[in-house]
Amino acid sequence: MLVLSGGRKMRKKKGPMWSGFMLMVVLATALASEDAPLAPMMDFAVTKNALSLVLPHDTYPGYTIKQLEPSNVTSLHQPEYGQTLNFRLLDTTYSKYFTVLENGVVMTTGDLSPLVNQPVHLTVLEETPNSTATHHLELFVMDRKDMLRFPGATLDTVGEVMENQPPGTPVRGIPHLQANSASGSKSISYRIISGNEDKAFALKDLTTEKVADVISISEGEKTDGVILVTTKSLDREEKKDYTLTIEAADAEGINKAIAKIAVTVLDVNDNRPVFSRPEYKFSMAGVKSTDLHGNSTVSWPRFSRLGHVEAKDEDGDKVAYKLLTPSNYVIIVPQTGELLLANEPDMQEILVEVEAHDLRSPSLSSAKPARILIEFVAPEPIPMIVQHLNHDAINQHSHRRDKRRVTRAVRPTKRIEFTETDGDVDGKIVFTLEKETDRETFKIRDENVWVGVEANGAVRVRKKWDYEELGPEKTIDFWVIITNSGHNGESIFLITILQ
Protein backbone atom coordinates (compact mmCIF):
# COMPACT_ATOMS: atom_id res chain seq x y z
CA MET A 1 0.00 0.00 0.00
CA LEU A 2 1.48 3.32 -1.12
CA VAL A 3 0.23 6.45 0.60
CA LEU A 4 1.36 9.94 -0.34
CA SER A 5 0.52 12.55 2.25
CA GLY A 6 -1.34 15.57 0.96
CA GLY A 7 -3.23 13.49 -1.61
CA ARG A 8 -0.79 14.23 -4.44
CA LYS A 9 -1.04 12.31 -7.69
CA MET A 10 1.19 9.30 -8.38
CA ARG A 11 2.93 8.33 -11.59
CA LYS A 12 3.56 4.63 -12.12
CA LYS A 13 6.66 3.45 -13.93
CA LYS A 14 7.36 0.01 -15.30
CA GLY A 15 10.76 -1.50 -15.86
CA PRO A 16 11.38 -3.97 -18.69
CA MET A 17 11.05 -7.01 -16.38
CA TRP A 18 7.76 -5.81 -14.83
CA SER A 19 5.46 -6.91 -17.65
CA GLY A 20 4.32 -10.00 -15.81
CA PHE A 21 3.73 -8.35 -12.44
CA MET A 22 0.37 -7.53 -10.99
CA LEU A 23 0.36 -3.80 -10.24
CA MET A 24 -2.75 -2.03 -8.95
CA VAL A 25 -3.42 1.59 -8.06
CA VAL A 26 -6.87 2.31 -6.61
CA LEU A 27 -8.52 4.66 -4.14
CA ALA A 28 -7.97 3.44 -0.62
CA THR A 29 -11.47 4.49 0.39
CA ALA A 30 -12.53 1.24 -1.26
CA LEU A 31 -10.51 -0.63 1.35
CA ALA A 32 -12.64 0.82 4.11
CA SER A 33 -16.02 0.19 2.44
CA GLU A 34 -18.70 -1.77 4.25
CA ASP A 35 -18.62 -4.49 1.60
CA ALA A 36 -14.93 -5.18 2.09
CA PRO A 37 -13.79 -4.40 5.67
CA LEU A 38 -10.11 -4.58 6.53
CA ALA A 39 -8.94 -7.73 8.25
CA PRO A 40 -7.47 -7.02 11.71
CA MET A 41 -4.56 -9.39 11.05
CA MET A 42 -3.32 -7.00 8.36
CA ASP A 43 -2.92 -4.12 10.81
CA PHE A 44 -2.88 -1.95 7.70
CA ALA A 45 -4.55 1.39 8.40
CA VAL A 46 -4.56 3.87 5.50
CA THR A 47 -5.38 7.51 5.25
CA LYS A 48 -8.65 8.59 3.63
CA ASN A 49 -8.23 9.45 -0.08
CA ALA A 50 -4.78 7.81 -0.09
CA LEU A 51 -3.51 5.65 -2.93
CA SER A 52 -2.43 2.03 -2.51
CA LEU A 53 0.28 -0.01 -4.19
CA VAL A 54 0.71 -3.76 -4.03
CA LEU A 55 4.07 -5.25 -5.01
CA PRO A 56 4.90 -8.90 -5.80
CA HIS A 57 7.48 -10.45 -3.49
CA ASP A 58 9.88 -11.09 -6.39
CA THR A 59 10.10 -7.47 -7.51
CA TYR A 60 13.66 -7.05 -8.70
CA PRO A 61 16.11 -4.62 -7.01
CA GLY A 62 16.24 -1.27 -8.76
CA TYR A 63 12.55 -1.24 -9.66
CA THR A 64 11.19 2.32 -9.62
CA ILE A 65 8.17 2.53 -7.33
CA LYS A 66 7.40 6.22 -7.60
CA GLN A 67 8.73 9.59 -8.67
CA LEU A 68 7.98 12.05 -5.87
CA GLU A 69 7.01 15.57 -6.82
CA PRO A 70 7.96 18.69 -4.83
CA SER A 71 5.29 19.51 -2.28
CA ASN A 72 3.35 22.77 -2.09
CA VAL A 73 5.44 23.78 0.95
CA THR A 74 8.80 23.62 -0.79
CA SER A 75 7.45 25.03 -4.05
CA LEU A 76 6.60 28.23 -2.15
CA HIS A 77 10.25 28.47 -1.03
CA GLN A 78 12.14 27.90 -4.25
CA PRO A 79 15.87 27.39 -3.60
CA GLU A 80 18.13 30.19 -4.64
CA TYR A 81 20.53 29.84 -7.55
CA GLY A 82 23.11 27.19 -6.85
CA GLN A 83 21.04 25.56 -4.09
CA THR A 84 19.26 22.21 -4.54
CA LEU A 85 16.11 20.36 -3.54
CA ASN A 86 16.91 17.00 -1.90
CA PHE A 87 14.86 13.93 -0.99
CA ARG A 88 16.07 11.66 1.78
CA LEU A 89 14.68 8.34 3.11
CA LEU A 90 14.53 8.23 6.91
CA ASP A 91 15.87 5.14 8.60
CA THR A 92 13.22 2.59 9.61
CA THR A 93 12.98 -1.19 9.90
CA TYR A 94 12.22 -1.38 6.16
CA SER A 95 14.59 1.29 4.84
CA LYS A 96 17.24 -1.29 3.94
CA TYR A 97 14.92 -2.68 1.24
CA PHE A 98 14.31 0.71 -0.40
CA THR A 99 16.09 3.93 -1.25
CA VAL A 100 15.23 7.35 -2.61
CA LEU A 101 17.40 9.29 -5.02
CA GLU A 102 18.02 12.98 -4.64
CA ASN A 103 15.57 13.72 -7.44
CA GLY A 104 12.72 11.94 -5.59
CA VAL A 105 12.76 8.51 -7.30
CA VAL A 106 11.79 5.78 -4.81
CA MET A 107 13.08 2.32 -5.76
CA THR A 108 13.73 -1.16 -4.36
CA THR A 109 17.26 -2.20 -3.34
CA GLY A 110 16.87 -5.83 -2.24
CA ASP A 111 14.78 -8.99 -2.06
CA LEU A 112 11.26 -8.20 -0.77
CA SER A 113 10.42 -11.80 0.22
CA PRO A 114 10.87 -11.12 3.98
CA LEU A 115 8.15 -8.44 3.72
CA VAL A 116 5.40 -10.71 2.36
CA ASN A 117 1.98 -9.96 3.90
CA GLN A 118 3.39 -7.07 5.91
CA PRO A 119 2.44 -3.40 5.72
CA VAL A 120 5.52 -1.33 4.96
CA HIS A 121 5.77 2.31 6.01
CA LEU A 122 8.39 4.62 4.49
CA THR A 123 9.06 8.25 5.33
CA VAL A 124 10.81 10.50 2.82
CA LEU A 125 12.10 13.93 3.84
CA GLU A 126 11.99 16.69 1.24
CA GLU A 127 14.42 19.50 1.99
CA THR A 128 15.41 22.89 0.65
CA PRO A 129 17.60 25.44 2.46
CA ASN A 130 14.42 27.26 3.51
CA SER A 131 11.79 24.56 4.02
CA THR A 132 11.10 20.93 4.81
CA ALA A 133 8.23 18.58 3.87
CA THR A 134 7.47 14.92 4.59
CA HIS A 135 6.12 12.19 2.31
CA HIS A 136 4.63 9.05 3.86
CA LEU A 137 4.45 5.91 1.72
CA GLU A 138 2.58 2.72 2.59
CA LEU A 139 3.25 -0.46 0.59
CA PHE A 140 1.98 -4.01 0.78
CA VAL A 141 4.07 -6.93 -0.48
CA MET A 142 2.31 -10.14 -1.56
CA ASP A 143 3.48 -13.54 -2.64
CA ARG A 144 2.97 -13.65 -6.41
CA LYS A 145 1.09 -16.92 -6.31
CA ASP A 146 -1.49 -15.32 -3.99
CA MET A 147 -2.15 -12.40 -6.30
CA LEU A 148 -5.44 -12.36 -8.20
CA ARG A 149 -5.40 -12.29 -11.98
CA PHE A 150 -7.86 -12.61 -14.82
CA PRO A 151 -7.12 -15.11 -17.60
CA GLY A 152 -5.24 -13.54 -20.49
CA ALA A 153 -8.26 -13.88 -22.80
CA THR A 154 -10.22 -11.51 -20.56
CA LEU A 155 -7.78 -8.64 -20.80
CA ASP A 156 -8.41 -5.98 -23.46
CA THR A 157 -11.52 -7.78 -24.68
CA VAL A 158 -13.98 -6.23 -27.14
CA GLY A 159 -17.63 -7.17 -26.66
CA GLU A 160 -20.74 -6.46 -28.71
CA VAL A 161 -24.43 -5.96 -28.00
CA MET A 162 -27.24 -5.03 -30.37
CA GLU A 163 -29.12 -1.82 -29.71
CA ASN A 164 -32.78 -1.91 -28.61
CA GLN A 165 -32.33 -5.26 -26.80
CA PRO A 166 -34.18 -5.77 -23.50
CA PRO A 167 -32.43 -5.30 -20.12
CA GLY A 168 -30.39 -8.33 -19.05
CA THR A 169 -29.02 -9.02 -22.54
CA PRO A 170 -25.49 -10.55 -22.23
CA VAL A 171 -22.62 -8.78 -23.97
CA ARG A 172 -21.30 -11.13 -26.64
CA GLY A 173 -17.65 -11.94 -27.22
CA ILE A 174 -16.50 -11.56 -23.61
CA PRO A 175 -15.20 -14.63 -21.71
CA HIS A 176 -16.60 -15.36 -18.27
CA LEU A 177 -15.01 -13.04 -15.74
CA GLN A 178 -13.34 -15.27 -13.19
CA ALA A 179 -10.27 -14.09 -11.26
CA ASN A 180 -8.04 -16.67 -9.58
CA SER A 181 -4.69 -16.98 -7.88
CA ALA A 182 -2.14 -19.76 -8.07
CA SER A 183 -2.59 -20.52 -4.37
CA GLY A 184 -6.27 -21.40 -4.69
CA SER A 185 -9.75 -19.92 -4.41
CA LYS A 186 -10.51 -16.93 -2.21
CA SER A 187 -13.51 -14.80 -1.40
CA ILE A 188 -13.77 -12.39 -4.33
CA SER A 189 -16.01 -9.45 -5.13
CA TYR A 190 -16.52 -8.24 -8.70
CA ARG A 191 -17.61 -4.72 -9.59
CA ILE A 192 -17.50 -2.20 -12.45
CA ILE A 193 -15.34 0.65 -11.19
CA SER A 194 -15.32 2.98 -14.23
CA GLY A 195 -16.81 3.62 -17.66
CA ASN A 196 -20.34 2.54 -16.78
CA GLU A 197 -22.07 5.69 -18.05
CA ASP A 198 -25.76 6.00 -17.12
CA LYS A 199 -25.34 2.62 -15.35
CA ALA A 200 -25.96 0.88 -18.66
CA PHE A 201 -24.34 -2.40 -17.53
CA ALA A 202 -24.31 -4.72 -14.54
CA LEU A 203 -22.74 -8.06 -13.58
CA LYS A 204 -24.53 -11.38 -13.52
CA ASP A 205 -23.52 -14.41 -11.43
CA LEU A 206 -23.72 -17.40 -13.78
CA THR A 207 -24.31 -19.77 -10.86
CA THR A 208 -27.05 -17.94 -8.96
CA GLU A 209 -28.40 -15.84 -11.88
CA LYS A 210 -28.13 -12.78 -9.62
CA VAL A 211 -27.71 -9.44 -11.40
CA ALA A 212 -26.17 -6.60 -9.37
CA ASP A 213 -23.53 -3.88 -9.36
CA VAL A 214 -21.39 -6.01 -7.01
CA ILE A 215 -21.19 -9.81 -7.15
CA SER A 216 -19.51 -11.46 -4.15
CA ILE A 217 -18.42 -15.10 -4.23
CA SER A 218 -17.31 -16.71 -0.96
CA GLU A 219 -14.24 -18.88 -0.62
CA GLY A 220 -14.96 -22.50 -1.56
CA GLU A 221 -18.25 -21.59 -3.25
CA LYS A 222 -18.68 -23.22 -6.65
CA THR A 223 -18.90 -20.63 -9.38
CA ASP A 224 -18.76 -20.31 -13.13
CA GLY A 225 -17.80 -16.65 -12.85
CA VAL A 226 -19.74 -13.57 -13.83
CA ILE A 227 -20.73 -12.01 -17.17
CA LEU A 228 -21.55 -8.50 -18.30
CA VAL A 229 -25.21 -7.72 -19.09
CA THR A 230 -27.19 -4.63 -20.03
CA THR A 231 -29.48 -2.89 -17.56
CA LYS A 232 -31.57 -1.09 -20.16
CA SER A 233 -32.24 -0.87 -23.87
CA LEU A 234 -29.25 0.83 -25.51
CA ASP A 235 -29.44 3.33 -28.37
CA ARG A 236 -26.47 3.42 -30.74
CA GLU A 237 -27.47 6.87 -31.97
CA GLU A 238 -26.99 8.16 -28.40
CA LYS A 239 -23.79 6.25 -27.54
CA LYS A 240 -22.09 3.51 -29.51
CA ASP A 241 -18.91 2.73 -27.51
CA TYR A 242 -18.20 2.01 -23.84
CA THR A 243 -14.90 1.22 -22.12
CA LEU A 244 -15.49 -0.53 -18.80
CA THR A 245 -13.01 -1.31 -16.04
CA ILE A 246 -13.96 -4.37 -13.99
CA GLU A 247 -12.23 -5.11 -10.72
CA ALA A 248 -11.95 -8.34 -8.78
CA ALA A 249 -10.84 -7.85 -5.15
CA ASP A 250 -10.40 -9.99 -2.05
CA ALA A 251 -12.31 -9.37 1.17
CA GLU A 252 -9.65 -7.00 2.49
CA GLY A 253 -9.67 -4.92 -0.68
CA ILE A 254 -5.90 -5.21 -1.08
CA ASN A 255 -5.45 -8.06 -3.54
CA LYS A 256 -7.01 -6.92 -6.80
CA ALA A 257 -7.12 -7.72 -10.51
CA ILE A 258 -8.25 -5.34 -13.26
CA ALA A 259 -9.79 -6.07 -16.66
CA LYS A 260 -10.47 -3.46 -19.35
CA ILE A 261 -13.42 -4.31 -21.57
CA ALA A 262 -14.58 -2.35 -24.62
CA VAL A 263 -18.23 -2.73 -25.62
CA THR A 264 -19.59 -1.71 -29.01
CA VAL A 265 -23.31 -1.14 -29.50
CA LEU A 266 -24.24 -2.57 -32.89
CA ASP A 267 -26.61 -0.71 -35.15
CA VAL A 268 -30.12 -1.86 -35.90
CA ASN A 269 -31.96 -0.26 -38.80
CA ASP A 270 -34.55 1.46 -36.63
CA ASN A 271 -34.77 4.92 -38.21
CA ARG A 272 -36.70 5.73 -41.36
CA PRO A 273 -35.49 8.40 -43.77
CA VAL A 274 -37.20 11.74 -43.19
CA PHE A 275 -37.65 14.40 -45.86
CA SER A 276 -36.38 17.89 -45.08
CA ARG A 277 -39.82 19.17 -46.13
CA PRO A 278 -43.14 17.35 -46.55
CA GLU A 279 -44.04 19.34 -49.69
CA TYR A 280 -42.03 20.92 -52.49
CA LYS A 281 -43.00 23.31 -55.26
CA PHE A 282 -40.94 23.87 -58.39
CA SER A 283 -41.60 26.15 -61.36
CA MET A 284 -40.11 25.78 -64.80
CA ALA A 285 -40.26 28.55 -67.39
CA GLY A 286 -40.66 27.55 -71.01
CA VAL A 287 -38.38 28.58 -73.84
CA LYS A 288 -39.89 30.73 -76.56
CA SER A 289 -38.69 30.38 -80.14
CA THR A 290 -39.73 32.18 -83.34
CA ASP A 291 -39.52 30.73 -86.84
CA LEU A 292 -38.73 32.54 -90.08
CA HIS A 293 -42.37 33.43 -90.57
CA GLY A 294 -42.64 35.13 -87.20
CA ASN A 295 -44.59 32.34 -85.56
CA SER A 296 -43.71 31.82 -81.88
CA THR A 297 -43.79 28.57 -79.92
CA VAL A 298 -43.03 27.70 -76.30
CA SER A 299 -41.31 24.48 -75.34
CA TRP A 300 -39.80 22.85 -72.28
CA PRO A 301 -36.58 21.01 -73.20
CA ARG A 302 -36.46 17.35 -72.33
CA PHE A 303 -34.29 16.33 -69.36
CA SER A 304 -34.35 19.85 -67.96
CA ARG A 305 -33.71 19.99 -64.23
CA LEU A 306 -36.88 20.69 -62.26
CA GLY A 307 -35.45 20.64 -58.72
CA HIS A 308 -34.41 18.11 -56.12
CA VAL A 309 -35.68 16.59 -52.85
CA GLU A 310 -33.66 15.52 -49.83
CA ALA A 311 -34.15 13.07 -46.98
CA LYS A 312 -31.83 12.09 -44.14
CA ASP A 313 -31.48 8.89 -42.13
CA GLU A 314 -30.61 9.09 -38.41
CA ASP A 315 -28.81 5.74 -38.67
CA GLY A 316 -26.36 7.40 -41.05
CA ASP A 317 -27.42 5.18 -43.96
CA LYS A 318 -27.34 6.32 -47.56
CA VAL A 319 -30.74 7.24 -48.99
CA ALA A 320 -32.22 6.51 -52.42
CA TYR A 321 -35.36 7.96 -54.01
CA LYS A 322 -38.13 6.75 -56.30
CA LEU A 323 -41.46 7.99 -57.63
CA LEU A 324 -44.35 6.44 -55.76
CA THR A 325 -46.29 6.27 -59.04
CA PRO A 326 -44.49 6.22 -62.42
CA SER A 327 -44.93 9.38 -64.50
CA ASN A 328 -44.67 10.02 -68.23
CA TYR A 329 -43.36 13.52 -67.60
CA VAL A 330 -41.04 13.33 -64.58
CA ILE A 331 -38.16 11.03 -63.66
CA ILE A 332 -36.00 11.07 -60.53
CA VAL A 333 -32.32 10.26 -60.12
CA PRO A 334 -32.33 7.61 -57.34
CA GLN A 335 -28.94 8.54 -55.88
CA THR A 336 -29.46 12.32 -55.67
CA GLY A 337 -33.21 12.99 -55.58
CA GLU A 338 -32.89 15.26 -58.63
CA LEU A 339 -36.10 15.62 -60.67
CA LEU A 340 -35.85 15.81 -64.49
CA LEU A 341 -38.39 16.48 -67.21
CA ALA A 342 -38.96 13.30 -69.23
CA ASN A 343 -41.33 14.57 -71.93
CA GLU A 344 -42.97 17.78 -73.16
CA PRO A 345 -45.84 18.54 -70.73
CA ASP A 346 -49.38 18.92 -71.99
CA MET A 347 -50.69 20.47 -68.79
CA GLN A 348 -49.83 23.48 -66.66
CA GLU A 349 -48.93 21.55 -63.52
CA ILE A 350 -48.05 18.05 -62.41
CA LEU A 351 -48.25 16.52 -58.92
CA VAL A 352 -45.96 13.62 -58.08
CA GLU A 353 -45.04 11.81 -54.87
CA VAL A 354 -41.52 10.65 -54.00
CA GLU A 355 -40.56 7.94 -51.53
CA ALA A 356 -37.16 7.72 -49.83
CA HIS A 357 -35.63 4.46 -48.59
CA ASP A 358 -32.32 3.61 -46.94
CA LEU A 359 -29.78 1.31 -48.54
CA ARG A 360 -29.88 -1.39 -45.88
CA SER A 361 -31.19 -4.93 -45.76
CA PRO A 362 -33.94 -5.04 -44.74
CA SER A 363 -34.63 -1.53 -45.99
CA LEU A 364 -36.87 1.07 -44.36
CA SER A 365 -38.86 3.64 -46.33
CA SER A 366 -39.98 7.10 -45.34
CA ALA A 367 -43.12 7.12 -43.22
CA LYS A 368 -44.78 9.54 -45.64
CA PRO A 369 -43.89 10.38 -49.24
CA ALA A 370 -42.97 13.92 -50.22
CA ARG A 371 -45.51 15.70 -52.41
CA ILE A 372 -44.03 17.72 -55.28
CA LEU A 373 -46.01 20.24 -57.32
CA ILE A 374 -44.36 21.20 -60.63
CA GLU A 375 -45.67 24.23 -62.51
CA PHE A 376 -44.92 24.97 -66.15
CA VAL A 377 -45.05 28.72 -66.70
CA ALA A 378 -44.70 31.06 -69.65
CA PRO A 379 -41.26 32.31 -70.67
CA GLU A 380 -39.79 35.33 -68.94
CA PRO A 381 -41.06 38.55 -70.54
CA ILE A 382 -38.80 40.06 -73.20
CA PRO A 383 -38.25 43.82 -73.03
CA MET A 384 -39.23 45.38 -76.39
CA ILE A 385 -37.08 48.43 -77.17
CA VAL A 386 -38.11 50.62 -80.14
CA GLN A 387 -35.37 52.56 -81.90
CA HIS A 388 -36.25 55.36 -84.38
CA LEU A 389 -33.80 55.43 -87.27
CA ASN A 390 -32.71 58.73 -88.86
CA HIS A 391 -34.14 59.79 -92.23
CA ASP A 392 -32.33 58.46 -95.22
CA ALA A 393 -29.51 60.94 -95.81
CA ILE A 394 -29.78 60.52 -99.58
CA ASN A 395 -33.41 61.63 -99.73
CA GLN A 396 -33.56 64.40 -97.15
CA HIS A 397 -36.72 65.92 -98.60
CA SER A 398 -38.81 62.79 -98.67
CA HIS A 399 -41.12 62.09 -95.81
CA ARG A 400 -41.39 58.48 -94.85
CA ARG A 401 -42.56 56.47 -91.87
CA ASP A 402 -39.76 55.75 -89.47
CA LYS A 403 -38.59 52.17 -89.47
CA ARG A 404 -38.76 50.35 -86.19
CA ARG A 405 -36.39 47.71 -85.08
CA VAL A 406 -36.59 45.47 -81.97
CA THR A 407 -33.23 44.51 -80.49
CA ARG A 408 -32.61 42.14 -77.56
CA ALA A 409 -29.27 40.73 -76.41
CA VAL A 410 -29.21 38.15 -73.66
CA ARG A 411 -25.92 37.70 -71.87
CA PRO A 412 -24.97 34.38 -70.28
CA THR A 413 -26.23 33.58 -66.81
CA LYS A 414 -23.69 34.38 -64.10
CA ARG A 415 -23.43 32.44 -60.87
CA ILE A 416 -21.49 33.93 -57.96
CA GLU A 417 -20.90 32.30 -54.56
CA PHE A 418 -20.85 34.18 -51.26
CA THR A 419 -21.09 33.30 -47.59
CA GLU A 420 -23.97 34.52 -45.45
CA THR A 421 -21.66 36.99 -43.67
CA ASP A 422 -20.83 38.73 -46.99
CA GLY A 423 -24.32 40.21 -46.88
CA ASP A 424 -24.53 41.11 -43.21
CA VAL A 425 -24.40 44.91 -43.72
CA ASP A 426 -27.24 46.85 -45.36
CA GLY A 427 -25.99 48.99 -48.25
CA LYS A 428 -22.77 47.04 -48.69
CA ILE A 429 -21.57 46.64 -52.29
CA VAL A 430 -21.02 42.90 -52.76
CA PHE A 431 -19.85 43.10 -56.40
CA THR A 432 -20.05 45.32 -59.49
CA LEU A 433 -21.42 44.30 -62.89
CA GLU A 434 -18.95 44.44 -65.75
CA LYS A 435 -19.55 46.85 -68.60
CA GLU A 436 -18.84 45.89 -72.16
CA THR A 437 -18.81 49.59 -73.15
CA ASP A 438 -18.62 52.80 -71.13
CA ARG A 439 -22.13 53.78 -72.27
CA GLU A 440 -23.88 50.84 -70.59
CA THR A 441 -26.20 51.41 -67.67
CA PHE A 442 -27.87 48.83 -65.45
CA LYS A 443 -31.26 48.45 -63.84
CA ILE A 444 -32.78 45.58 -61.90
CA ARG A 445 -35.86 44.36 -63.73
CA ASP A 446 -37.97 43.15 -60.80
CA GLU A 447 -37.97 44.31 -57.20
CA ASN A 448 -35.73 42.10 -55.06
CA VAL A 449 -35.82 42.08 -51.25
CA TRP A 450 -32.17 41.07 -50.88
CA VAL A 451 -30.22 43.16 -53.42
CA GLY A 452 -30.51 46.33 -55.49
CA VAL A 453 -28.66 47.35 -58.67
CA GLU A 454 -27.41 50.88 -59.35
CA ALA A 455 -26.99 52.42 -62.80
CA ASN A 456 -23.21 52.03 -62.63
CA GLY A 457 -23.57 48.30 -62.01
CA ALA A 458 -22.99 48.27 -58.24
CA VAL A 459 -24.96 45.48 -56.55
CA ARG A 460 -25.80 46.48 -52.99
CA VAL A 461 -27.28 44.59 -50.04
CA ARG A 462 -30.83 45.81 -49.39
CA LYS A 463 -31.60 43.48 -46.50
CA LYS A 464 -29.19 41.46 -44.38
CA TRP A 465 -28.92 37.98 -45.92
CA ASP A 466 -30.44 35.20 -43.82
CA TYR A 467 -29.51 31.66 -44.86
CA GLU A 468 -32.57 30.15 -43.18
CA GLU A 469 -35.02 32.47 -44.99
CA LEU A 470 -33.66 31.70 -48.46
CA GLY A 471 -35.38 29.06 -50.58
CA PRO A 472 -34.29 25.44 -50.84
CA GLU A 473 -31.70 26.31 -53.49
CA LYS A 474 -30.15 28.92 -51.16
CA THR A 475 -29.78 31.40 -54.02
CA ILE A 476 -30.69 35.02 -54.72
CA ASP A 477 -31.61 35.28 -58.42
CA PHE A 478 -32.46 38.50 -60.28
CA TRP A 479 -32.68 39.83 -63.83
CA VAL A 480 -30.73 42.92 -64.84
CA ILE A 481 -31.64 45.09 -67.84
CA ILE A 482 -28.59 46.54 -69.57
CA THR A 483 -29.07 49.68 -71.67
CA ASN A 484 -26.50 50.84 -74.23
CA SER A 485 -27.60 53.89 -76.30
CA GLY A 486 -30.89 52.43 -77.34
CA HIS A 487 -29.80 48.81 -77.50
CA ASN A 488 -30.98 46.86 -74.52
CA GLY A 489 -30.10 43.41 -73.26
CA GLU A 490 -30.66 41.41 -70.14
CA SER A 491 -28.83 38.91 -68.01
CA ILE A 492 -29.78 36.77 -65.02
CA PHE A 493 -27.54 36.63 -61.97
CA LEU A 494 -27.58 33.83 -59.40
CA ILE A 495 -26.01 34.54 -56.03
CA THR A 496 -25.42 31.28 -54.16
CA ILE A 497 -25.15 31.66 -50.39
CA LEU A 498 -22.85 29.18 -48.64
CA GLN A 499 -23.47 28.33 -45.00
Order of alpha helices (4+ residues) and beta strands (2+ residues): beta-beta-beta-alpha-beta-beta-beta-beta-beta-beta-beta-beta-beta-beta-beta-beta-beta-beta-beta-beta-beta-beta-beta-beta-beta-beta-beta-beta-beta-beta-beta-beta-beta-beta-beta-beta-beta-beta
